[in-house]
Amino acid sequence: MTADYRDKREYFVDKLSQHLGVIAAAVWPRPAVMRFSDLKSNEYRQLIGGQLFEPKEENPILGWRGASRYYHPEFRSVFELECQAVKKVREEWGLTNLATMIPFCRTPEEGQRVLSLMAEFGLRKGVNGLMVYVMAELPSNIILADHFLDIFDGFSIGSNDLTQLILGLDRDNSFIQGIGDERHLAIKQMIREAIEWGQATRKTVSVCGEGPAQFPDLAIFLAERGVDSISVAPSAVIPTVLLLAQHGFTQHDSL
């Protein structure tokens, strides 16, 4: 696959930038948001050669993932390649509608560290309109929402991980799957707070995850609270649009 590349890193950058460019071009001039990599160590280990590089963690979902990887010496060079791909799409191809998102960012200090590293790799937030969002999928993201929104351009609420971490659930464990989901009062309260913080600071708040598509009442709840956008799987786009339209919401609301 990489036979035509003397520097194999260029293969990674080319392939990633090509896919990102197609998506950004398809929705131009509307924003396209790229979430930086958030595979867990057990998922990386399943890839070809993954076992040669990845640690074996007892609880990968709470381990070395998301933002904590980007500045780590063992992963920093990979994150640099991701940044190069984004930079190529925005600067060489002129698709400046491509924005970025930081997943699983545990603290504002960690967020600032990633932003500084992005700037070092040529992606400085605000320059040429670059927007950088952060996932709100940890309780700390919402408890310290004002601190996170002070350094990022907005939240994308990850309802799947947020549900797991607030209720202490493992969604892959069949013994406890019936305890709660995204509709639980504790989750909805945290989501409500995140949306209110976004409105108070005039920062964008979106939602991604399976919840809005799986539970129609959750999609309506989000729209009623004034969330800026809802992200669903391709197969759920039309049903979700129709559902919200039936309840009086339009593309100028949460679609």
Buried (B, 14 or more C-beta within 10 A) or exposed (E): EEEEEEEEBBBBBBEBBEEBBEBBBEEBEEBBBBBBBBBBBBEBBEEEEBEEEBEEBEEBBEBBBBBBBBBEEEBBEBBBBBBBBBBBBBEEBEBBBBBBBBBBBEBBEBBBBBBEBBBEBBBBBEEEEBBBBBBBBBEBBBEBBEBBBEBBBBBBBBBBBBBBBBBEBEBEEEEEEEEBBBBBEEBBEBBBBBBBBBBEBEBBBBBBBBBBBBBBEBBBBBBEBEBBBBBBEEEBBEEBBEBBEEEEBEEEBBB
